[in-house]
Amino acid sequence: MLDADFFHRWMTATAGLVDREAARLTELDSAIGDADHGSNLQRGFAAVSAALAKEPPRTPGAVLALAGRQLISTVGGASGPLYGTLLRRTGKALGDAAAVSPADLARALGEGVAAVAQLGGAQAGDKTMLDALLPGVEALGTSFAAGRDAAAAGAEATVPLRARKGRASYLGERSEGHQDPGATSAALLIAALAEADGGAE
């Protein structure tokens, strides 16, 4: 079972991965976006880590609700509302349980991803964070490592796609040939689950 400490570790691991990959995220975003995706998420997850350290929530749902609120209030552009919605809706789906199973988390994340799709009006193949989240969350039913690998593959698969949503969509065919920064950061979020679980293989 996964308790509040696990979810705290998940958010801390995400912050660490975003920190390490911030320059790459910004480089990807400079090709088809505003060149601020890495720095925005770095600031947002640093705020999440600080808030969790100050007053650690006692349930998994509360950890994600707090993280979502922090991201919405500190991350600029579309990333804040999208990631904030993902985590808040997932937290709401988990309810007040003191601990949840991996299957519970996968189901709740599925609800969070659906909320992101509704908010952004995107679907699979639109070259957005959903291209990593959808396969990643589906594979979580097998293991966290499977989710990590599926999300990473989904992010890589955005390279040849033409963006149909978000700022990159304004570029038309010029968005082709670039990996989507949002899908790349979403893959980090899923990868952090395996890291929080002790790098489970």
N, C-alpha and C positions, 0 to 999 in steps of 0.2 A: 504493500500500500504506500501511497505517496502522500506525505504530510506537508504542513506549511513550510517546514525546513527544506524539503525537496524543492518546492516552488520558489523559495528564496534563492536556493542554489541555482535554479534554472535561470532566474532573472540576472543573477550575478555572473553566471557563465555567459549569458547573452551579451551583457555589458563588456565582458572581457574580449569576446570574439569580435564585437563591433569595434572596440578600441583597436584591436590588432589589424582589422581589415578596413578601417575607416578610409585610409588613403586609396585603397583599391576601389571602394564603393564610390568615392568622389571622382576617381578617374573614369569609372564606367559612366557615372552621371554627367561628366563633362562632355561625353560624346553625344548624348541624346537627352540631356536634361539641364538642370541649373548648376551643376557642379557643387552641390551642397548636401547630397544625400548622406555621405559619410559623417560630415561634421554635425549635421542635424541629429542623426541617430546617436552619435557619440554623446552629445549634450543630453539628449533625452534619457538614454539608459544610465548615464552617470547620475542624473536626477533620481531615477528609479532606485538605484543602489543606495543613494544617500537617504532617501525616504524610508526604504525598508530597514536600513541599519538604525535609523532614529527610533522607530517604533514598529517592530516586526509584527505584522498581522498574525492571527492565530489559526487561520484556516486557509486552504489553498485558494478558495474563491476570493477571499479578502486580499491575498497577496496580488492576484491578477487585477483585481479592481483598482487597487492603489497604483499598480504599475501603469495601468491604462490611463488613469487620471493624470499621472505625471507626464506621460508621453503626449497627451493631448495639450497639456498646458505649456510644454517646453519645446516641442518639436515643430518647426515651421513647415510650410508647404502641405502637401497631401499626406505625407508620411505620418504625422502626428495623429490626425483623425483616423487613418486607416489602421495603424498599429494599436492605437488606443481602443478603437472599436473591437478589434480582434481579441485583445486581452480582457477587456471589460465584459464582452459577451460570453467569452469562455468562462470567466469567473462567475458570471451570473448563472450559467448552465450548471456549474459545479455546486452551486448553492452554499449551504452552511456546513457541509460535511467537514469533519476534522481531518479526514484522510480519504483519498479516492484511489481507485485502481487505475492502471494504465489504460484499460478499456474505457473507463469513465472519462479520463482525460482526452482520449482520442475522439469520443463522441462529442464532448464539450467543445473541443477545438473545431470539430466539424461545424458546430453551430456558429462559432466565431468566424470561421472562414465564409460561411454563408452570409453573415452580416456584412463582411467586407465586400463580398461580391455585390450585395444589394446597394451598399453605400457608393461604391465606385462604378456600378453599372457594367462591370467587367465579367468575362468568363474565360475559361481555359483557351489558350491560344492567342489572347489579346496582347501578350508580351507585358505582363504585370506580375506583381507578387503572387497572384493566384497560380501562376504556372509552376511555382515551387511549392506553395501551400497545399494545393489540392492533391498532388501525388504524395507529398510528404506526410500529410495527415492520414491519407488512406493506408499508407504503409506502416503507420504507427501501430496498427492492429497486429502486426507481426512482431516488431520490436522497435525500440528507439533508434537503434543503429540502422534498421531498414528504412525508417522514416528519414533519417539524416541523409542516407544515400539517395533515396528517391527524390528528396527536395533538391539536393545538389544537382542531380541529373536533370530535373525539371528546369532549374535555373540555367544550366548550360544549353538546354534545348531552346532557349529564347533567342539565341544568337541569330539564326536565320529568319526569325519571324519579323513581320512588319507590325509595328505598334498600332493598336486600334483604340487605345485609351490612354489618358494622361498626356503630359506635355510632349512626350516622345511621338505621339500620334501626329503632331503637327508636321513632323519631318517626312512623313510618308515613306517612300522607299529608302530614304537615307537612314531610317532607323534600322534597316536590315544590316546584319553583320556585326551587331553589338549586343553583348549580354545585358539583359535588363538589370539595372541596379536594385530595383525593388524586389525582384525575384531572388537576387543574390543575397540581399540582407534577410529575406524571409527564410532562405535556406540556413542562414546562420542561427536564426531563432530555433529551428528544428534541430540543428546540430547540437545546440546547447543543451537540449534534453538528454542526449546521449552522454554529454560531458557531465551534466549534473548527476547522472546515474552511474558515474564512475567510469565513463568512457566505454559503456557496455557495448560488446560486439554481438 
